[in-house]
Amino acid sequence: MNSTPAKKPPAKAREKVVMGLRAMDFIQHGTEASLEIVTPLGQRLNFKSNFIGFDDQQHIFFTMPKLSKGDYEMFFTQGFNVDIEGVSEKGEGALVRFRTRIEHVIYRPVSLIVFPVPQQAKLVLLRNEIRYDLRLPGDIQLSNRKLRVILTDVSSGGCGFAYDAISPEFDVDQKIVIEVINSTTQDTYALSGGVKNGRTKRGKQTYGMVFDEPGKANCRRLLSTLIYDGTKYVFKNPKKDQALGGKT
């Protein structure tokens, strides 16, 4: 039997352009972003910074990274171009990319970098499946202990998780298993796969992972046991459902 594999949508179909201040709405305040300063001679400096916000004067604000005095003198000059990339958690999820320029470098009393709002930004959509918001506890077995994490969202192909700790840190493509237990039924769901990305957000370590085939199968089992409570997805309560069903 001949079969034709399904074609993936072209890459451009996963991209869209947004204009001006609207681009800033896609990055949450406090989110870590990647910045690259490009000098007129083509020299480049990459660093991480946190997005603080924007004002009605078309300014956007980022925290100042801790760098050497030489880096400050060479790269932090008014007018130098800066490429910025951040992650949006809204909707389908996206990378937000845009170019702007250094407008002000403020060292005192608070260290800030000020940029003009870009004319436009590119959104590169990350997700192909519906993603469900939740807050389910899970455990990752480390070499010497279990790490308690919170599943923040889940889809048929992957999930996001977070934890309040500086360490451990996971590498991209590192294989992990998140074990989720339904405290009512004691059923266990082993969500296995590889780490896709990671970042620090508001003092938390947050990661995304992609499931392998066993992980996908266990995720389907997990999704079949969840119900929406009005704000997020939680485990169904069979006892509660039976009690409601028994009323006349």
Sequence and secondary structure as in RCSB ss.txt:
>XXXX:A:sequence
MNSTPAKKPPAKAREKVVMGLRAMDFIQHGTEASLEIVTPLGQRLNFKSNFIGFDDQQHIFFTMPKLSKGDYEMF
FTQGFNVDIEGVSEKGEGALVRFRTRIEHVIYRPVSLIVFPVPQQAKLVLLRNEIRYDLRLPGDIQLSNRKLRVI
LTDVSSGGCGFAYDAISPEFDVDQKIVIEVINSTTQDTYALSGGVKNGRTKRGKQTYGMVFDEPGKANCRRLLST
LIYDGTKYVFKNPKKDQALGGKT
>XXXX:A:secstr
          GGGGEEEEEGGGGGGGS TTBEEEEEEE TT  EEEEEEEEEEE TTSEEEEE     HHHHHHH
  TT EEEEEEEE STT EEEEEEEE  EEE SSS EEEEE  SEEEEEE  SS  EEEEEEEEEE SSSEEEEE
EEEE SSEEEEEES S     TT EEEEEEE TTT  EEEEEEEEEEEEEETTEEEEEEEE HHHHHHHHHHHTT
EEE SSSEEE  HHHHHHHHH  
